[in-house]
Amino acid sequence: MCLSGLDYFSTLGYQPAIAALAAGALAPFATLILVAVTLGAALPVYRRVAGESPHGQGSIAMLERLLPHWKGKMLVLILLGFAATDFMITATLSAADASAHLIENPFTPEWFTGKQIPLTVILLLLLGALFMRGFNEVTWIAVTLVGTFLALNLVVIAVSFANIAEHPASLGNWMDSLLAAHGNPVMMLLVCLIVFPKLALGLSGFETGVAVMPQISLKPGESAADPVSRIRGARKLLTTAALIMSSFLVLSSVVTTVLMPAPEFQEGGTANGRALSWLAHRLMGDGFGTVYDISTILILWFAGASAIAGLLNLIPRYLPRFGMAPEWARAVRPLVLVVILVALAITWHFDADVNAQGAAYATGVLVLMSSAAIAVTISARRHHERGRSILYMFVTLVFLYTTVVNCFERPEGLKIAAFFIGAVLLVSLSSRFHRSTELRATSVRFDAAAEHLISGSARRGIVQLIAHEPANTTKARYRRKLHHAVLASHISDKAPVIFLEVKVSDYSDFAEDIEVRGITRHGFWILESTASSVPTAIAAICLAIRDNYDVMPHIYFRWTEGNPLSNLVRFLLLGQGEIAPLTREVLREAEPDLQRRPWVHVG
């Protein structure tokens, strides 16, 4: 819980100030609506996500599984763009708020004033240095930081309520200003609903709560395929964290709104982005306030480290597997350099301003939560759970409304997200095209019948394969194909020919295990398999025959009819198209030694 809390609970460092700035005197009531959405919408959704994604993949993996082929992968790429927005802004916003706490501390030298951008840059560079040396999320560091931070916040809130009890006039002043500005309860509710999207930062911890599920141990004898105790533990984690955070959000919103002058929340005010710290210094002295600031700076800085760690785990999980990133993307250090450079650019763009980055952060969080709600709605419908599907559909509408309103009111968040989405799509698709002729099979396995067919031919010193499209499997079709191969390529009669058929499975996949089955149809020997790309599968099977049976196979093709450019596009998108030359190109890249390269004949 504390690992996910590095992101979730650390928002207490700036959430009360953002709520007061957005809703004014209505901040406690707007926060109550946030809590209602947290417990009544987000929590049920992510409890379901935990049950269907017990290995920490989260809602993105659910959508990938529920929506196969390119539509699923394109959606994953778009969601990765929003996830990158979420994680990157978590790091930059947390570093900016840590800098604000450092600058406003009364013991900080005067010359630090106005240096928020350089200080934020230094904190981000320290994060980069931490990852360049190697970083592991250490559970007990998280427990110490989160436990200390929550304890200090509890002390500040308790002392603040004691101050309100001693000086009830502050409560009366708040009630007077509330009634003067919003005399009608209906108008109060409408205003709270309107400003709710600006408070969405308080929902930020659920995706990370699912991400830490692999840290939950299984009971003895329990298998990873059915991790009942892990799912139960994750649901307990999510519920406990949501209840703790909801309590702190409501209580902190009340004390900051009642006790603090409204101008202090504005840009340039001493409580801007640090409301509870302001109360800690004002009510308990600069000594305790400094301890609170140190705790806040540490948890915010470590929350940035946790966010970057999440991003470094997320990118290698999807992009290289999709063929949409080079293999070096699995390495930590090159990715760290890219991430830190982007973080520095974001800091410069937003002038290290906490409030300015709130829109981008909220956009990333809300889109991910909307995608989770959509995923569980689809899952419930497919499991014929009518009641739950209606509930999840309502939750989806709530999150979609909140997301749309947030994007309209603060479009800068969508602009930042659009930059990340565009970057992910551009890099991914260009990498996919660049890597399209790689040998994409992770392994090739022959069943017993296939081994019998191949070894029977190999004993005669030659294996002759005829590529055949499995759409037409009549006896006449096999005869015509064999006759053409004999006529065009002068096939040797030393050994019987074997037809090779590859059916396209999910053409959006990149690398996979290839299973080859041997059959006899109409008296002809046939090897059949399924793969995402016909040319790469044929090349992989030929190389496997060479390596396993110590014989150089010959593969025979007919030229593909149609425009070469359209056939190339069909290969890139559908795994078919210009089969013969692309098979030869895959073999050429996979085996640079011409003497060891299987023969390709085209007629």
Protein Blocks (a to p, Z undefined) as FASTA:
>chain_A
ZZmmmmmmmmmmmmmmmmmmmnommlmmmmmmmmmmmmmmmmmmmmmmmmmmmnonojml
mmmmmmgcjllmmmmmmmmmmmmmmmmmmmmmmmmmmmmmmmmpmkbcfklgoplmmmmm
mmmmmmmmmmmnopaddfklmmmmmmmmmmmmmmmmmmmmmmmmmmmmlmmmmmmmmmmm
mmblklmmmmmmmmmmmmmmmmmmmmmmmmmmmmpccdehiafklcfklmmmmmmmmmmm
mmmmmmmmmmmmmmmmmmpcfklmpghiakgoplmlmmmmmmnojklmmmmmmmmmmmmm
mmmmmmmmmmmmmmmmmmmmnopacfklmpmklmmmmmmmmmmmmmmmnoopaklmmmmm
mmmmmmmmmmmmmmmmmmmmmnopaklmmmmmmmmmmmmmmmmmmmmmmmmlmmmmmmmm
mmmmmmmmmmmmmmmmpcfbfbdcddfklmmmmmmmmmnopacdddddfkbccfklmmmm
mmmmmmmnopafkbccdddddddfbfkbmbdcdddddddeehiacdddddfbfklmmmmm
mmmmmmmnopacdddddddedjfklmmmmmmmnopajlklmmmmmmmmmmmblklgccdd
dZZ
